[in-house]
């Protein structure tokens, strides 16, 4: 073992912790000041999308929608940069959809206001509040169940390292990654919906895979380096595994970033809301595995005393 090749992750742990806490604080500030946007799948309501040509006064269209539909409405203009197709999107708040007769009245009023825009309803999405609440509960439950099963697996798989400590610190890293994905959605004003659940579950898988690789390396190095301090073994193991994690996550980030760029150019919002948090989450998963989970685990084990760092039995 050559010490000059080992990166001191444990000795620099407070810098990593401070960086993560700073990101969390920024996310919390955005959440408190700007609010969290829930997608229609979670809060109920309706989305109406119209294609058009030429130009449309967004504020005038929003006023018509508010008057005709008698509810708070926000609008957004989008353009498909490949085909040039333009759309105006109406996001309707509330715990109910839009009655067919009311929608016809609104459609007629909108077309009367912009007769040259050739407005055409291209998509309507409506979700009752009951189904939105149910979907939200099921999404949160899926994330929690995945996290619990992951901790249980790590606990059993790495008994020699102290299964509970390994599992808990892996869970801390996973929570870190899910929060980073959540705050990414908050900061970039991406609605929290089914895409968030999909990204969170995907990142849990990527992150725990990297963590398990490092734990495996720690276990193997402990067998070969009996008597070496636990922080040295952890730093060596992370250093040896780091490039694998970095290369894997760079490949994921680049691939997902390309998907985001294509979705942005084609104004495919559903893919954008998945790809951007996924790209950020892949970076966070790599960072938390290397800089958070390992150093936290060492801190836990050192508090137990050197005699209890490893159990003398195979995993």
C-alpha atoms as one frame of an Amber mdcrd trajectory, in Angstrom:
protein
   0.000   0.000   0.000   1.422   3.371  -1.025   0.032   6.137   1.120   0.835
   8.851  -1.395  -1.754   7.340  -3.715  -4.552   7.535  -1.168  -6.921  10.502
  -1.244  -7.822  11.708   2.247 -11.605  11.693   1.959 -12.067  11.221   5.689
  -9.799  14.120   6.667 -11.692  16.420   4.286 -15.126  15.211   5.360 -16.216
  18.502   6.920 -15.697  20.311   3.618 -17.927  17.766   1.882 -20.559  17.975
   4.599 -20.510  21.794   4.472 -20.911  21.752   0.689 -23.903  19.421   0.879
 -25.525  21.437   3.670 -25.055  24.614   1.626 -26.841  23.046  -1.355 -29.632
  21.882   0.960 -29.955  25.362   2.471 -30.234  26.929  -0.988 -32.906  24.401
  -1.913 -34.863  25.069   1.277 -34.724  28.828   0.660 -36.077  28.361  -2.873
 -38.802  26.031  -1.583 -39.903  28.551   1.062 -39.739  31.619  -1.162 -40.814
  30.234  -4.553 -42.924  27.300  -3.418 -43.073  23.719  -4.662 -44.974  23.025
  -7.862 -46.992  19.822  -7.851 -47.801  18.278 -11.199 -51.390  17.655 -12.177
 -51.007  13.951 -11.361 -50.501  14.860  -7.692 -52.733  17.873  -7.096 -55.600
  17.375  -9.543 -56.786  19.904 -12.088 -56.396  20.194 -15.836 -53.955  21.084
 -18.598 -55.138  22.279 -22.003 -52.713  22.639 -24.895 -53.534  24.498 -28.122
 -51.430  24.754 -31.256 -51.415  28.109 -33.023 -49.702  30.132 -35.733 -48.448
  33.690 -35.721 -48.423  35.526 -32.423 -50.675  35.358 -29.359 -50.931  37.752
 -26.437 -50.252  35.387 -23.542 -51.746  37.703 -20.915 -54.944  38.220 -22.919
 -55.331  34.471 -23.377 -54.824  33.943 -19.646 -57.502  36.558 -18.852 -60.001
  34.815 -21.134 -59.275  31.456 -19.520 -59.652  32.872 -16.014 -62.965  34.524
 -16.917 -64.470  31.597 -18.836 -63.292  28.792 -16.554 -63.735  30.700 -13.275
 -60.497  29.446 -11.712 -56.857  30.444 -11.404 -55.050  29.804 -14.698 -51.409
  30.146 -15.695 -50.249  30.048 -19.306 -47.029  29.155 -21.063 -45.948  29.541
 -24.679 -43.738  26.777 -26.115 -42.107  26.208 -29.491 -40.854  23.011 -31.118
 -37.548  24.215 -32.557 -37.454  21.378 -35.086 -40.925  21.624 -36.601 -41.599
  25.214 -35.623 -44.941  24.234 -34.086 -46.154  26.664 -31.434 -48.318  25.800
 -28.443 -50.035  27.693 -25.678 -50.457  25.688 -22.486 -53.169  26.452 -19.928
 -52.570  25.073 -16.422 -55.801  25.089 -14.439 -55.727  24.842 -10.655 -58.414
  23.115  -8.677 -59.542  19.734  -7.477 -61.534  18.882 -10.588 -61.256  18.740
 -14.355 -63.102  20.777 -16.972 -66.684  20.052 -17.934 -67.102  19.351 -21.660
 -69.626  22.188 -22.146 -67.433  24.650 -20.256 -64.461  23.662 -22.379 -66.463
  24.244 -25.583 -67.462  27.723 -24.395 -63.852  28.541 -23.549 -62.678  27.142
 -26.888 -65.120  29.385 -28.766 -64.158  32.493 -26.762 -60.451  31.856 -27.288
 -60.828  31.405 -31.051 -63.024  34.511 -31.276 -60.292  36.546 -29.541 -57.547
  35.239 -31.841 -59.294  34.454 -35.165 -56.065  34.391 -37.208 -54.125  32.109
 -34.868 -55.780  28.887 -36.161 -56.045  27.583 -32.612 -56.559  23.851 -32.291
 -56.834  21.793 -29.104 -53.985  19.276 -29.289 -54.039  17.792 -25.802 -56.152
  17.866 -22.654 -55.224  16.212 -19.385 -57.536  16.093 -16.405 -57.059  14.431
 -13.022 -59.462  14.350 -10.109 -58.001  15.354  -6.734 -58.767  11.907  -5.299
 -56.584  10.177  -7.873 -53.867  12.823  -7.472 -53.691  12.244  -3.714 -53.646
   8.478  -4.210 -50.843   8.728  -6.771 -48.816  10.979  -4.445 -49.166   8.540
  -1.537 -48.232   5.580  -3.708 -45.213   7.403  -5.130 -43.894   8.299  -1.678
 -44.585   4.758  -0.467 -42.629   3.284  -3.395 -39.602   5.422  -2.540 -39.789
   4.535   1.179 -40.165   0.807   0.536 -37.198   0.853  -1.855 -35.075   2.667
   0.741 -36.012   0.251   3.546 -35.281  -2.817   1.410 -31.921  -1.355   0.399
 -30.931  -0.775   4.031 -32.026  -4.306   4.946 -29.936  -5.762   2.123 -26.819
  -3.792   3.098 -27.347  -4.684   6.772 -27.370  -8.413   5.967 -24.753  -8.306
   3.214 -22.092  -6.464   5.236 -22.392  -7.905   8.723 -18.612  -8.052   9.049
 -18.430  -4.253   8.750 -21.268  -3.721  11.182 -24.360  -4.150   9.053 -26.460
  -1.527  10.835 -23.873   1.233  10.473 -23.274   0.373   6.819 -27.015   0.338
   6.102 -27.772   3.575   7.943 -24.981   5.512   6.234 -26.049   4.165   2.856
 -29.556   5.413   3.679 -28.194   8.858   4.596 -26.476   9.036   1.206 -29.699
   7.971  -0.538 -31.720  10.612   1.299 -29.094  13.159   0.268 -29.542  12.195
  -3.387 -33.353  12.251  -3.293 -33.269  15.704  -1.676 -30.867  16.958  -4.353
 -33.281  15.738  -7.040 -36.181  17.369  -5.185 -34.398  20.710  -4.847 -33.386
  20.552  -8.514 -37.086  20.400  -9.369 -37.800  23.289  -6.995 -35.032  25.543
  -8.314 -35.729  24.880 -12.005 -39.513  25.051 -11.455 -40.113  21.483 -12.571
 -43.448  20.149 -11.287 -43.201  17.289  -8.805 -44.993  14.395 -10.483 -44.526
  10.912 -11.845 -41.169  11.875 -13.364 -39.833  12.765  -9.915 -40.801   9.333
  -8.582 -39.124   7.641 -11.567 -35.934   9.688 -11.131 -35.821   9.096  -7.365
 -36.122   5.327  -7.767 -33.502   5.303 -10.541 -31.038   7.336  -8.471 -31.558
   5.054  -5.476 -30.438   2.159  -7.651 -27.388   3.923  -9.096 -26.274   5.341
  -5.758 -26.580   2.147  -3.720 -24.747   0.207  -6.429 -21.740   2.524  -6.077
 -21.919   2.360  -2.288 -21.964  -1.452  -2.301 -18.887  -1.517  -4.557 -16.999
   0.633  -2.029 -18.210  -1.453   0.916 -17.001  -4.594  -0.866 -13.611  -2.995
  -1.385 -13.439  -1.995   2.295 -14.173  -5.566   3.325 -11.484  -6.995   1.036
  -8.876  -4.440   2.101  -9.605  -5.134   5.757  -8.709  -8.806   5.224  -5.414
  -7.875   3.572  -4.493  -4.977   5.870  -5.200  -6.235   9.365  -4.457  -3.629
  12.031  -4.564  -0.634   9.658  -6.786   2.229  10.956 -10.321   2.140   9.599
 -10.077   5.644   8.091  -7.032   4.577   6.069  -8.784   1.458   4.818 -11.858
   3.497   3.878  -9.807   6.167   2.073  -7.856   3.491   0.182 -11.043   1.660
  -0.789 -12.787   4.819  -2.002  -9.692   5.855  -3.958  -9.501   2.449  -5.648
 -13.203   2.502  -6.565 -13.554   6.191  -7.369 -12.796   6.138 -11.089 -15.272
   3.322 -11.657 -18.029   5.367 -10.030 -17.012   8.565 -11.792 -16.833   6.975
 -15.250 -20.169   5.197 -14.817 -21.965   8.348 -13.704 -20.351  10.511 -16.379
 -21.695   8.089 -18.992 -25.174   8.320 -17.443 -25.039  12.105 -17.155 -23.877
  12.613 -20.755 -26.540  10.254 -22.114 -29.346  11.840 -20.113 -28.103  15.342
 -20.948 -28.360  14.546 -24.648 -31.909  13.316 -24.078 -32.698  16.594 -22.305
 -31.282  18.697 -25.138 -33.317  16.828 -27.747 -36.456  17.069 -25.581 -35.855
  20.798 -25.106 -35.487  21.390 -28.833 -38.730  19.506 -29.467 -40.558  21.014
 -26.457 -41.274  17.598 -24.930 -41.906  18.693 -21.357 -42.485  15.237 -19.887
 -39.011  14.095 -20.952 -37.391  17.355 -19.850 -38.883  16.943 -16.370 -37.209
  13.520 -16.173 -33.888  14.122 -17.902 -32.655  17.241 -16.059 -33.208  15.898
 -12.500 -31.782  12.553 -13.618 -28.577  14.200 -14.873 -28.161  16.137 -11.625
 -29.093  13.084  -9.574 -26.439  10.948 -11.246 -23.784  13.482 -10.202 -25.192
  13.588  -6.674 -25.211   9.784  -6.459 -21.536   9.614  -7.327 -20.664  12.456
  -4.929 -22.631  11.073  -1.966 -21.134   7.608  -2.358 -17.567   8.899  -2.402
 -17.742  11.899  -0.082 -20.674  11.259   2.264 -21.395   7.555   2.898 -17.782
   6.426   3.433 -16.643   9.213   5.780 -19.893   8.992   7.801 -19.446   5.249
   8.202 -15.877   5.756   9.455 -17.105   8.333  12.001 -19.676   5.838  13.303
 -17.122   3.026  13.569 -14.475   5.167  15.294 -16.967   6.071  17.995 -17.330
   2.351  18.720 -13.610   2.057  19.468 -10.852   0.333  17.514 -11.643  -3.073
  19.001 -15.132  -3.051  17.476 -14.324  -1.792  13.999 -14.854  -5.148  12.292
 -16.472  -8.377  13.372 -14.273 -11.391  13.026 -16.462 -13.386  10.696 -17.075
 -13.496   7.003 -20.062 -11.784   5.446
